[in-house]
Amino acid sequence: MTTTVTAATGAKARAGSAWEAMRTRPLRIAFSPWPLRAFAYLASGVVVGVFTLAWLPLAFLAGVAVLTPLAIQPLAALERRRITLLGGPALPDPHRPPDRPGLVAWLRLRHSEAATWRELAYAVLHGTVLLAFDLVATLLALSPVLVLILVLKTDDPPPSGTPAELSDVAAPALLLGFAMIVAVFAICYAVVLAAIAHAALAHLLLAPGEESRIRTLTRSRARLIDAFEVERRRIERDLHDGAQQRLLSLAMTLGMARLEVRDNPEAAQALVDQAAEQAKAALAELRELVRGIHPQILTERGLPAALTELADSAAIPLTLAIDVPRRLPSTVESAAYFVVAEALTNAVKHAQARQIRVTGRLDGTTLVVEVRDDGVGGADPGSGTGLTGLADRVDALSGTLTLSSPPGGPTVLRLELPCSG
């Protein structure tokens, strides 16, 4: 199961990891898996485009423009998933659930959404212009193989009994080999760029628009306000039931010691020792409470040190690889820390994981953190694992939080946060 917990935003989400590789490591593209993944994206696009070309007239005739946009939604859902071939998460569904039950309410809502008509526009393009575009790109990718087959078939053998001169064969073979190598390199780049262009158009028409993002952000902030209120009450309860009671007990012990100090010094000394232990316990409880709000080490030394401390106290083996050479905005560090902490808690309590790996790096002005465990998988953000609240926090920072947790594992939680500050 793969769930995009928050809406992906920004150019990198539009183009995916293929564009990231093209932008940051262009000379390695031909030696990477991206040309093959791009070819798979384009070739499957041809198949989907042919199906769309055949389906669109039938949909128009059957729906008479009433049910047609709704008939396109399975294609749109497939395209949002197919974009993962180029790396990155699947595009989130821009449709909102109806406020009232019933088919009529559902149809009215779907026809009032701009996303429905953008999906219809994408389907028309995919069955026409994009189909031709993908077909040309696919044939271009296969052209070296086709040319080689053609050359081998048209290469007439020398007359019987007449041996071919080595010089007559070597020069054309070397020239052909050099031309094939250059063509393959050029085609690798062309195929990747063609796939990125198709994916960018798919993102433009199939991802949530600005209206949906504003609506999602509003809901996220409303949930954040509720979460902050719940957290405030929890802190108040913890202070009242824990630290406050310990301090009250400490005050009573010290009062008793003051009464005994003249008449019974030994009893007073025992009470003072008891008060010292109570003070240590109250201090430890306050430290735990403050750590739950915001770890002190995170404020003083930054994200790598805080995650290292978190790894040292983990209940199961944890491998940590964090490459963050500078301090980040406090909101970014706090969000990343609590996402990792929640992921570790879930891996221990629910996933039955035996090994966890946490990686983090700065990709330009974006912090990318990934938590991977070898547990049983099947994690669901809506089942009370705490990820929804973290997703709201990440969404308020215009970031993405993506969960991939198929049954049987592994579970991968990926966080991307802009941190230009």
Secondary structure, DSSP 4 states (H G I P E B T S, - for coil): -EEE-S---SHHHHHHHHHHHHHH-GGGGGGSSHHHHHHHHHHHHHHHHHHHHHHHHHHHHHHTTTSHHHHTHHHHHHHHHHGGGGSSPPPPP-PPPPSS-SHHHHHHHHHH-HHHHHHHHHHHHHTTHHHHHHHHHHHHHHHHHHHHHHHHHH-PPPPTT-PPPHHHHHHHHHHHHHHHHHHHHHHHHHHHHHHHHHHHHHHHHHS--HHHHHHHHHHHHHHHHHHHHHHHHHHHHHIIIIIHHHHHHHHHHHHHHHHHTTT-HHHHHHHHHHHHHHHHHHHHHHHHHHHHH--HHHHHH-HHHHHHHHHHT-SS-EEEEEE--S---HHHHHHHHHHHHHHHHHHHHTS--S-EEEEEEEETTEEEEEEEE-S-----GGGSSSHHHHHHHHHHTT-EEEEE--TT--EEEEEEEE---
